[in-house]
Amino acid sequence: VLEQTRRPPSREADGLGIFRDVFYQWAAVMKDKFDLLVLPHHTQVICLLVFRCFLETKRSGSEPHALIAQVGTGEGKSMIIAALALYVVVVLRKKAHVVVDDETLLDRDFWTFKPLFDAFTVPAAANSASNTTRPIASKLCVSEDRLSGFHRDDARLESLSARVDADADICYCEAKHVQSFYASIARGGNQDFDGYEGRVLILDEVDALIIDEEPNEAFVYPNKELSEMATTVAEAMAGGATPGRLQEALRDSPHPAAERVVREMCQEWTRGARMKASDDFVYAKEMGRYCALQGGRANPKAWSLALECRNFQDGLSREILFQERLFVMSRPRVFRKYHRIMGLSGSIGSGAERAFLKETYRAAFFEVPPFLKTCRGSPFHEAVPVALGSQRQAVYVEASPGAQLTRLAEVVFEARERVPVLVIARDRAQCDHLVESLRQAARSRGLGSTSDDMVRSLSRTLFESDPEQWKDNLNRSTLPLGDGSGADKCWRVTVADPRGGRGTDYRVDDPAVDAWGGLLLVPTAIPTSQREWTQYLGRTARQDRRGQFCAVLCAAEYAALSAKYGEALPSEGSGATSLEAVEAIISWGDREIAGRIRASAALYHCGVRVNEICEELFGRQPQLLRDPLARERLVEICQRLRWMGVGEVDDLASQIPGFKPAALPSEARDLGRPQEPPVAADAPAAGPQRMVSAGGAALPRGQADAPPKVVIFCLDWSLSMLSQDTGTNLTRFGTCVACVRRILRDQVRDQDLVGVVGFGAQVETVVPPTVKGTGAAQVDARIAGLKAQMLGGTCFFDAVSTCLQQLGQAGLAPAHAPRWLVCLTDGDDLGSRRENMSGELVTRALETSPPANLNMVMITVGKLKERNVRVVDGWVARVASRGGFAQHLSERNATAITSAFGVVAECLGAEVGGANEC
């Protein structure tokens, strides 16, 4: 059979070409590994042939640049991706970057198909007449921490890399690695931005392509001349020179960056002196100098001007390395640079997402039917709604979390008598809470000692603390409880967080389960993304098995969305299996995504234009950047990007001597300024104004006399903040504390007021608004000593209400003083007062009597309920409508906490004129 797979059925070619060899080699690998004959479905074959036609089509301005296939869960998507990667390398003689944006799935897929890649060879040298060949080089991108954990004799090391290997033929990586690959080109000596023509991008899910929030990233570069100037300033300051004297001495300097260097050096010199060993830096013996601490770990590659100053102050360095922001990358534009883009997704997404993909990447779409749907007489099943519980409904919408829990217990304990049950919680915090609550409910039903075995966790919290137990729970999730014998066997209830609703295979082999409808999926929250919902449903009804679902929701979680769109969430459908509530939530989510895409459009187009200018200057006209004035103008562009329209970018770029932006074609459209720049509170109402920039661009005169600002940090210290998933050895809460302390030291002046409010099961004012200059040491010590609580509950809405009351206190600060509220939560509200369960008190305060000059930055980590996302977005919109700076930073995972606080530092730093280092 294997040999027949390798050969066409007749002497004539059948059009499969290399794919026949791929199928043969894969079947041989699986036979050696499992002694099974594994052949591709005909739907996989046709899908591959469609992609091949796309790759063979000559590129033009009108033809699609990206092709995206909708491939159902469990339909062999990873096999299609591996075969496409081989086609790109062996036939097209190009390199393939395969993006899988989940570290666990990325690792699984690479090692699964590594033996297949190893079975193929390519010519040893390009354009060589020789017949010599070499094996295909395949690489897996992993974190530096994980890479350092491998023993040097481990054979896998040669296949691992912390970054995209430019020489690898096939590289499995995450989207962040693709971006860092571009960064390495931008920072390299040979800026070959056209080399992407030799590479193809293949994506497992298209999430990475849909960029609806922050589309740009900035890079910094060293400047030898400014480093020498900064060193001179450091020597003078070490000798006692005052900032005023330095400014006066350099007033007549011909260098256009002199004023900026002195200003930033004076500020960073003070910051450096305040830095604390073990908190901010450690001494690296091998380097002979201090090394920055980031997230609790030493990072010798991290650059900080303040740390440069500290090394100089302590005699560990005689020179200052001065770097400046000189390059901006537009992520969508970088993706477009690939020769072709191919994506495979369980669901292509909403109309707004399709429109974005079509406009941004010239994407075309096609749907691959499920294999069994194309076979006569073969069973094909989709997950179907099933009416359960006392009211016999498929979707329950309960009024409160307590009522939701009661209904959930009723549904799952009824169902487990016949089928295994998978509950998908809204987040890891609720997952942990539900495991304990359902075990208690099992005990109250007289199930006693079996309750812990009956209700099992697949929470990320368990995976991080005990991965072997997590794997055991997964293996047992679809096995009967006890010995599994007899006609009246019963099943387990497994509770997973949203990660368990994506990419995890719950294998059901018992025919009795199929007879009762298959594995039961019970989501406690409906994701607002159609792609996510498709993934959830894909956990059941896999292969030829049946599947069913019954949703148990909480109405309070969707109140904000309902209010925003003026539509009630249906609590009772038109029938027992009505999905009206599910459809309403996904509809709201579609509109949310569309709104975010529209909101980020101006910033996206500005980033595209600046990226084009940077590539032109670095790649084709680098001689222009030898002029200090040219570099200074480019620094200004990169620092002020957020506060300029495309036309303003071109106007400023035209001030670069010898550069003509009008002659540089652009894909960008001028949609105006993404945001208005912050200005000093005492700035004149009219007349010329110098913009404030995140990178230290000049401030309006009088900033030194600006009124004190009030900054209150509102921090989640609930149990889930103990999770160590930040990519460092710090917990989520430890990372927050480190970031807040750094911001207080670097971005908050002595005359400013600072306060800290913590929340978990209850709200506590840790530090009432206090003038930093009179209690800096005490405030820092109090914050440094904060610990996350061991209790569940997240009174987020009550905490925000408390902070607004403090910011609005009469006599706290001058009426025209800016007030900043910075909040972080990693979960939905659970425990706020009844009258504030949906943030009503906060919404009312922002509508009727908000604190004067209020600015707001809300950081949310992980997947919040759509209702709560709507609530937060509504607050942000209200603050912005009154002229304040307001932003919602929605981070997918905890590794982004530090970068989110970096945005906070950028906003606060802009107000005090501080430099921001990338």
Disulfide bonds with the S-S distance in Angstrom:
none
